[in-house]
Amino acid sequence: MPDRFARIALAAVLVLLTLFVAQPYLTALLFSVETPRAITARGDLAPAEATTVALFERASPSVVHVFAQAAAQGRALMSLDDEEEQGQGQGQGSGTQTGTGFVWDAAGHVVTNNHVVQGATQSGGSISVRLSSGEVVSARVVGTAPAYDLAVLQLGRLTRTPPPLAIGTSADLKVGQATYAIGNPFGLDHTLTTGVISALQRRLPTGEGRELSGVIQTDAAINPGNSGGPLLDSAGRLIGVNTAIFSPSGASAGIGFAVPVDVVNRVVPDLIRNGRVRNPGIGIIAGQEATAARLGIDGVVVLRVLRGSPAAQAGLRGVDLQTGDIGDVIVGVGDRPVHRLADLTAAIEAAGIDKPIDLTVERGGRTRTVRVTTTDVAENRL
């Protein structure tokens, strides 16, 4: 009896072992599908997906790819501070800067970043634009505003002008709102990335020694080639122009910056009308904020007062170059405090050209109020 049981057990083990070894072959034989599989009905897209798809389909025809060819070979220009906020225009070492733009109006004006076309404009190079349809047309620069890193192009003869983007406002944005960026990162046409507004009221250095306030920060992926592209809200409206990233590596680190649309909507019409933007100012050169902070100064140090400027007429005084003594420190505009240069420039821009503003100024431990009339510093060349 024990021998019989042992033989049965051994046979069972051999059968199981055989089935184990043969299992992959039996599975392949019985279950392999050698014809196209039936398609499973998907059903409707989720509401959030449908919204995103519709937004892209509506907005992407208005987004263009910008190619700026410098007349001379050279290093591709970078936006802002090369060590920190790296611009998105993509250079290939061939003298060509590429970026993104979007159609502003039915006349064929395109808005992009100044740093995308700067190399071509400075060297007398050429600019071309590829539309979403694939059509490539030449373009010329209508005007540039380095202080805002904005430029306006005029498209050449078109088969059909793409529709302008809808314009929103940046005045009522909230942290946490959804954002959508359309651009040409690394030369890849019409890429959509999504995210949220991660911060507001950021400050960003731009050209001509200025600092732009009220900048939008987003975590939507922005990479080289996205420069000048639109940042949209969930309604598909323009809320900003993507201009820079913070990235030690040069690729997206989830911190991107966009010029707020309220600034764009003010600057672009001036560029179309006059070829430049009127820059309100009072005619001072401000000291560096880092130096002021080291000295424990809260405000804008007047480094130099330009001759014949409104600031000179109002009696403002800069740093004494002989002794190094600090003259005036601007600590307020109207009823608003001034801690940094961006606070002062924002207040001046809000006032406009040829408008009186009251500055609160400290000198030698004493505070006084000075009335200054703003002027167009670019036009007057103070």
C-alpha positions as CSV (number, residue, x, y, z in Angstrom):
1,M,0.0,0.0,0.0
2,P,2.7,2.5,0.8
3,D,4.5,1.8,-2.5
4,R,1.3,2.3,-4.4
5,F,0.7,5.6,-2.6
6,A,4.2,6.7,-3.4
7,R,3.8,5.9,-7.0
8,I,0.6,7.9,-7.2
9,A,2.1,10.9,-5.5
10,L,5.2,10.7,-7.8
11,A,2.9,10.6,-10.8
12,A,0.9,13.6,-9.6
13,V,4.1,15.6,-9.0
14,L,5.3,14.7,-12.5
15,V,2.0,15.8,-14.0
16,L,2.1,19.1,-12.1
17,L,5.7,19.7,-13.1
18,T,4.8,19.0,-16.7
19,L,1.9,21.4,-16.6
20,F,4.2,24.1,-15.0
21,V,6.8,23.7,-17.7
22,A,4.2,23.7,-20.5
23,Q,2.0,26.5,-19.2
24,P,3.7,29.3,-21.2
25,Y,3.4,27.3,-24.4
26,L,-0.2,26.3,-23.7
27,T,-1.1,30.0,-22.9
28,A,0.5,31.2,-26.1
29,L,-1.3,28.5,-28.1
30,L,-4.7,29.0,-26.6
31,F,-4.9,32.8,-26.0
32,S,-2.7,34.4,-28.7
33,V,-4.6,37.0,-30.8
34,E,-3.2,37.1,-34.3
35,T,-5.8,39.4,-35.8
36,P,-6.5,43.1,-34.9
37,R,-8.3,43.3,-31.6
38,A,-11.8,44.8,-31.3
39,I,-11.8,48.5,-30.3
40,T,-13.4,49.2,-26.9
41,A,-15.8,52.1,-26.9
42,R,-14.2,54.9,-24.9
43,G,-17.2,57.0,-24.0
44,D,-17.1,60.7,-23.5
45,L,-14.0,62.6,-22.4
46,A,-14.0,63.7,-18.8
47,P,-15.2,67.3,-18.5
48,A,-11.7,68.6,-17.6
49,E,-10.2,66.8,-20.6
50,A,-12.9,68.1,-23.0
51,T,-12.3,71.6,-21.7
52,T,-8.5,71.4,-22.3
53,V,-9.0,69.9,-25.8
54,A,-11.4,72.6,-26.8
55,L,-9.1,75.3,-25.4
56,F,-6.2,74.0,-27.4
57,E,-8.2,73.6,-30.6
58,R,-9.5,77.2,-30.3
59,A,-6.3,78.9,-29.3
60,S,-3.5,77.0,-31.2
61,P,-4.2,78.5,-34.6
62,S,-3.3,81.9,-33.2
63,V,0.1,80.7,-32.0
64,V,3.1,81.0,-34.3
65,H,6.7,79.9,-34.5
66,V,9.2,82.7,-34.8
67,F,12.6,82.4,-36.4
68,A,15.0,85.3,-36.0
69,Q,18.2,85.0,-38.2
70,A,21.0,87.3,-37.2
71,A,23.1,88.7,-40.0
72,A,26.3,87.6,-38.4
73,Q,27.0,84.3,-36.7
74,G,27.3,84.4,-33.0
75,R,26.2,83.2,-29.6
76,A,22.5,82.9,-29.1
77,L,21.1,85.7,-26.9
78,M,19.8,84.8,-23.6
79,S,17.0,86.6,-21.8
80,L,17.5,88.3,-18.5
81,D,20.2,87.0,-16.1
82,D,22.1,84.1,-17.7
83,E,22.9,82.7,-14.3
84,E,19.3,82.6,-13.0
85,E,16.3,83.5,-15.1
86,Q,17.2,82.0,-18.4
87,G,15.3,83.1,-21.5
88,Q,13.4,80.7,-23.6
89,G,14.5,81.7,-27.1
90,Q,16.4,78.7,-28.5
91,G,19.6,79.2,-30.3
92,Q,21.4,76.5,-32.1
93,G,24.8,78.2,-32.4
94,S,23.9,79.0,-36.0
95,G,22.8,82.6,-35.4
96,T,19.2,81.6,-35.4
97,Q,17.0,82.4,-32.4
98,T,13.6,80.7,-32.2
99,G,10.7,81.4,-30.1
100,T,6.9,81.7,-30.0
101,G,4.5,84.5,-30.8
102,F,0.7,84.9,-31.1
103,V,-1.5,86.9,-33.4
104,W,-2.7,90.2,-31.8
105,D,-5.1,91.5,-34.3
106,A,-6.7,91.0,-37.8
107,A,-4.0,93.2,-39.3
108,G,-1.5,90.5,-38.8
109,H,0.5,91.9,-35.9
110,V,2.2,89.3,-33.8
111,V,3.4,89.7,-30.2
112,T,6.6,88.0,-29.0
113,N,9.5,88.6,-26.6
114,N,12.0,91.2,-27.5
115,H,14.9,88.9,-26.7
116,V,13.6,86.5,-29.4
117,V,14.2,89.0,-32.2
118,Q,16.8,91.2,-30.6
119,G,19.8,89.5,-32.4
120,A,18.1,89.9,-35.8
121,T,17.1,93.6,-35.2
122,Q,20.5,94.6,-33.9
123,S,22.4,93.0,-36.7
124,G,20.0,93.7,-39.6
125,G,19.0,90.1,-39.9
126,S,15.8,88.5,-41.1
127,I,12.7,87.2,-39.3
128,S,10.2,84.6,-40.5
129,V,7.1,83.1,-39.0
130,R,5.6,79.7,-39.4
131,L,1.8,79.5,-38.9
132,S,-0.1,76.6,-37.4
133,S,-1.1,75.7,-41.0
134,G,2.5,75.2,-41.9
135,E,2.7,78.4,-44.0
136,V,5.9,80.3,-43.6
137,V,5.9,84.1,-44.1
138,S,8.4,86.9,-43.6
139,A,7.9,89.4,-40.9
140,R,9.3,92.8,-39.9
141,V,9.7,94.4,-36.5
142,V,7.1,97.1,-35.9
143,G,8.4,98.1,-32.5
144,T,10.3,96.8,-29.4
145,A,10.0,97.5,-25.7
146,P,13.1,96.0,-24.0
147,A,12.0,97.3,-20.7
148,Y,9.1,94.9,-20.9
149,D,10.8,92.3,-23.0
150,L,8.0,92.7,-25.7
151,A,8.2,93.1,-29.4
152,V,5.5,93.4,-32.2
153,L,6.0,92.0,-35.7
154,Q,4.0,92.6,-38.8
155,L,3.4,89.5,-40.9
156,G,4.0,89.6,-44.7
157,R,1.4,88.7,-47.2
158,L,-0.8,85.9,-45.9
159,T,-3.2,83.4,-47.6
160,R,-5.4,83.8,-44.5
161,T,-4.8,85.7,-41.3
162,P,-5.2,83.5,-38.2
163,P,-7.7,84.7,-35.6
164,P,-6.4,86.9,-32.7
165,L,-6.3,85.5,-29.2
166,A,-9.0,86.5,-26.8
167,I,-7.6,89.0,-24.2
168,G,-8.2,88.5,-20.5
169,T,-7.0,90.5,-17.5
170,S,-4.3,89.9,-14.9
171,A,-5.8,92.2,-12.3
172,D,-8.0,89.6,-10.7
173,L,-5.9,86.5,-11.0
174,K,-5.7,84.1,-8.1
175,V,-3.0,81.7,-7.0
176,G,-4.2,78.2,-7.8
177,Q,-6.0,79.1,-11.1
178,A,-5.3,76.8,-14.0
179,T,-2.9,77.9,-16.6
180,Y,-2.2,76.7,-20.2
181,A,1.0,77.5,-22.1
182,I,1.2,76.9,-25.9
183,G,4.6,77.2,-27.5
184,N,7.4,75.6,-29.4
185,P,9.8,74.2,-26.8
186,F,13.0,73.0,-28.3
187,G,11.5,73.6,-31.8
188,L,8.6,71.2,-31.3
189,D,5.6,72.9,-32.8
190,H,2.5,73.7,-30.9
191,T,3.1,72.0,-27.5
192,L,0.5,72.4,-24.8
193,T,1.5,72.3,-21.1
194,T,-0.7,72.9,-18.1
195,G,-0.3,74.0,-14.6
196,V,-1.5,76.6,-12.1
197,I,-0.6,80.1,-11.1
198,S,1.9,79.4,-8.4
199,A,2.6,83.0,-7.3
200,L,1.7,86.6,-8.2
201,Q,3.4,90.0,-8.0
202,R,6.9,88.6,-8.7
203,R,9.6,91.0,-9.9
204,L,11.7,90.3,-12.9
205,P,14.7,92.3,-14.2
206,T,14.4,93.2,-17.9
207,G,16.3,95.4,-20.3
208,E,17.5,99.0,-19.8
209,G,18.1,98.4,-16.1
210,R,14.4,98.2,-15.3
211,E,12.6,95.7,-13.1
212,L,9.1,94.6,-14.1
213,S,6.6,94.2,-11.3
214,G,3.4,92.2,-11.1
215,V,4.9,89.2,-13.0
216,I,2.9,85.9,-13.0
217,Q,4.7,82.8,-11.8
218,T,3.4,79.4,-13.1
219,D,4.4,75.8,-12.8
220,A,3.2,75.0,-16.3
221,A,6.3,73.5,-18.1
222,I,8.1,76.3,-20.0
223,N,11.3,75.5,-21.9
224,P,13.6,77.1,-24.4
225,G,11.5,78.0,-27.4
226,N,8.4,79.0,-25.3
227,S,9.5,82.6,-25.2
228,G,6.8,85.0,-26.4
229,G,4.1,82.4,-26.2
230,P,0.7,82.9,-24.6
231,L,-0.2,81.9,-21.1
232,L,-3.9,81.3,-21.0
233,D,-6.6,80.9,-18.4
234,S,-9.3,78.2,-18.4
235,A,-11.5,80.3,-20.6
236,G,-8.7,80.4,-23.3
237,R,-8.0,84.1,-22.7
238,L,-4.5,85.6,-22.7
239,I,-3.3,86.4,-19.2
240,G,0.4,86.7,-19.8
241,V,3.3,86.3,-22.2
242,N,5.8,83.6,-21.2
243,T,9.2,85.2,-21.0
244,A,11.6,83.5,-18.5
245,I,12.3,80.5,-16.3
246,F,14.3,80.0,-13.1
247,S,16.4,77.0,-13.9
248,P,20.1,76.2,-13.0
249,S,20.0,73.5,-15.8
250,G,18.3,75.6,-18.5
251,A,15.3,73.3,-18.7
252,S,11.9,73.7,-16.9
253,A,12.2,73.4,-13.1
254,G,8.5,74.3,-12.6
255,I,9.1,78.0,-12.1
256,G,8.2,80.1,-15.1
257,F,7.4,83.8,-15.4
258,A,5.0,85.7,-17.7
259,V,4.6,89.3,-18.4
260,P,1.0,90.2,-17.2
261,V,-1.5,90.8,-19.9
262,D,-2.5,94.2,-18.5
263,V,1.0,95.4,-19.2
264,V,0.9,93.8,-22.6
265,N,-2.4,95.4,-23.4
266,R,-1.0,98.8,-22.6
267,V,2.4,98.4,-24.3
268,V,1.5,96.7,-27.5
269,P,-0.8,99.5,-28.9
270,D,2.0,102.0,-28.3
271,L,4.4,99.8,-30.3
272,I,1.9,99.4,-33.1
273,R,1.2,103.1,-33.2
274,N,4.6,104.6,-32.5
275,G,7.2,101.8,-32.8
276,R,8.1,102.3,-29.2
277,V,6.5,102.6,-25.8
278,R,6.3,105.8,-23.9
279,N,8.2,105.2,-20.6
280,P,7.1,107.5,-17.8
281,G,9.9,108.5,-15.5
282,I,11.3,111.3,-13.4
283,G,14.9,111.3,-14.5
284,I,16.9,109.5,-11.8
285,I,19.4,106.7,-11.7
286,A,18.7,104.4,-8.8
287,G,21.3,102.7,-6.7
288,Q,21.5,99.0,-6.4
289,E,19.1,97.4,-4.0
290,A,21.7,95.0,-2.7
291,T,23.9,97.9,-1.7
292,A,21.0,99.7,-0.1
293,A,20.1,96.6,1.9
294,R,23.7,96.2,3.2
295,L,23.5,99.8,4.4
296,G,20.2,99.1,6.1
297,I,18.3,101.5,3.8
298,D,14.6,100.8,3.1
299,G,13.8,102.7,0.0
300,V,15.2,103.7,-3.4
301,V,18.6,105.5,-3.2
302,V,18.9,108.2,-5.7
303,L,22.4,107.5,-7.2
304,R,22.3,110.3,-9.8
305,V,19.8,113.0,-11.0
306,L,19.8,113.6,-14.7
307,R,20.3,117.1,-15.8
308,G,17.2,119.0,-16.8
309,S,14.9,116.2,-15.6
310,P,11.8,116.7,-13.4
311,A,13.8,115.2,-10.5
312,A,16.4,117.9,-11.0
313,Q,13.8,120.6,-11.2
314,A,12.3,119.4,-8.0
315,G,15.6,119.6,-6.2
316,L,16.3,115.9,-5.7
317,R,20.0,115.1,-5.0
318,G,22.0,112.0,-5.8
319,V,25.1,110.5,-4.1
320,D,28.0,112.9,-3.6
321,L,30.7,111.4,-5.8
322,Q,33.4,113.2,-3.9
323,T,32.5,112.1,-0.4
324,G,30.2,109.2,-1.1
325,D,27.5,110.7,1.1
326,I,24.0,109.6,0.3
327,G,21.6,112.3,-0.9
328,D,17.9,111.5,-1.2
329,V,16.2,108.2,-0.5
330,I,12.7,107.8,-2.0
331,V,10.5,106.0,0.6
332,G,7.0,106.7,-0.7
333,V,4.8,107.8,-3.6
334,G,1.5,109.3,-2.7
335,D,0.2,107.2,0.2
336,R,2.1,104.1,-0.8
337,P,5.4,103.1,0.7
338,V,8.4,102.5,-1.6
339,H,10.8,99.7,-0.6
340,R,12.3,98.8,-3.9
341,L,12.7,100.2,-7.4
342,A,9.8,98.1,-8.7
343,D,7.5,99.9,-6.2
344,L,8.6,103.3,-7.6
345,T,8.4,102.4,-11.3
346,A,5.0,100.7,-10.8
347,A,3.6,103.9,-9.2
348,I,5.1,106.1,-11.9
349,E,3.7,103.9,-14.7
350,A,0.3,103.9,-13.0
351,A,0.4,107.7,-13.0
352,G,1.3,108.0,-16.7
353,I,3.1,110.7,-18.7
354,D,3.0,114.4,-17.6
355,K,1.3,113.7,-14.3
356,P,2.2,115.1,-10.9
357,I,3.2,112.7,-8.2
358,D,4.1,113.3,-4.6
359,L,7.3,111.7,-3.5
360,T,8.2,111.1,0.2
361,V,12.0,111.7,0.4
362,E,14.5,111.2,3.2
363,R,17.7,113.2,3.4
364,G,20.0,113.4,6.4
365,G,17.4,111.9,8.7
366,R,14.7,114.4,7.7
367,T,11.6,113.5,5.7
368,R,9.8,115.8,3.2
369,T,7.3,115.6,0.4
370,V,8.3,116.7,-3.1
371,R,6.0,117.1,-6.1
372,V,7.4,115.9,-9.4
373,T,5.8,115.8,-12.8
374,T,6.5,112.6,-14.8
375,T,7.8,112.8,-18.3
376,D,8.6,110.4,-21.2
377,V,12.2,109.6,-20.4
378,A,12.7,107.8,-23.8
379,E,11.5,110.7,-25.9
380,N,13.2,113.4,-23.9
381,R,16.5,111.5,-23.7
382,L,17.3,113.0,-20.3
